[in-house]
Amino acid sequence: IAVPQYFFTIQASNGDLEDDRISKSLPDITAALAHAERLIRELQKEGGYDDPGLKMFVKDESQQTVLFLPFVACGD
């Protein structure tokens, strides 16, 4: 059984998308949500991701957006 691939992209408050889209094979949407939350927390710890308008979009293999999370919802 093939494990679905999810793609994680960060969007700034001005609408710009980061070029370095992250992809990961995960079993389901719940795992994709947990992965997105973990990525956001890691990025916030590293610094430079404190814009309250930042969002992470999660797309499936067909490039449909299945989730989006505001960074502020995942903060400490």
C-alpha positions in Angstrom: 0.0 0.0 0.0 1.4 3.4 -1.0 1.8 6.0 1.7 0.4 9.4 0.6 2.7 12.3 0.0 1.9 15.6 1.5 3.4 19.0 0.6 4.0 21.8 3.2 4.4 25.4 2.0 4.7 28.6 4.1 2.8 31.7 3.0 3.6 35.1 4.4 1.0 37.7 5.3 1.6 39.5 2.0 0.7 36.4 0.1 4.3 35.4 -0.9 5.0 31.7 -0.8 8.4 30.3 0.3 10.1 28.4 -2.5 11.4 25.5 -0.4 8.3 23.4 -0.2 8.7 20.4 2.1 7.2 17.0 1.2 6.8 14.0 3.4 5.1 10.6 3.1 2.6 10.2 5.9 -0.1 7.7 6.6 -3.1 10.1 6.7 -4.3 13.7 7.2 -4.0 13.4 11.0 -0.3 12.7 10.7 0.0 15.5 8.2 -1.6 17.9 10.7 0.8 16.8 13.5 3.8 17.1 11.2 2.7 20.7 10.2 2.3 21.7 13.8 5.8 20.3 14.6 7.4 22.1 11.6 5.8 25.4 12.7 7.1 25.0 16.3 10.6 24.2 15.0 10.6 27.2 12.7 9.4 29.5 15.4 12.2 28.3 17.7 14.8 28.9 15.0 13.6 32.5 14.7 12.5 34.6 11.8 9.0 33.2 11.7 7.3 35.6 14.0 5.0 37.3 11.5 1.5 36.8 12.9 0.2 36.4 9.4 2.2 33.4 8.5 0.3 30.3 7.4 1.3 26.8 6.4 -0.6 25.1 3.6 -0.7 21.4 3.3 -1.5 19.9 -0.1 -2.0 16.2 -1.0 -0.6 14.4 -4.1 -3.2 15.9 -6.4 -2.1 19.4 -5.2 -5.4 20.0 -3.4 -5.1 22.0 -0.2 -6.2 19.7 2.6 -5.1 21.9 5.6 -3.9 25.3 6.5 -2.6 26.4 9.8 -1.9 29.9 11.0 1.5 30.0 12.8 0.0 31.9 15.7 -2.3 28.9 16.5 0.8 26.7 17.0 2.9 29.0 19.2 4.0 28.4 22.7 
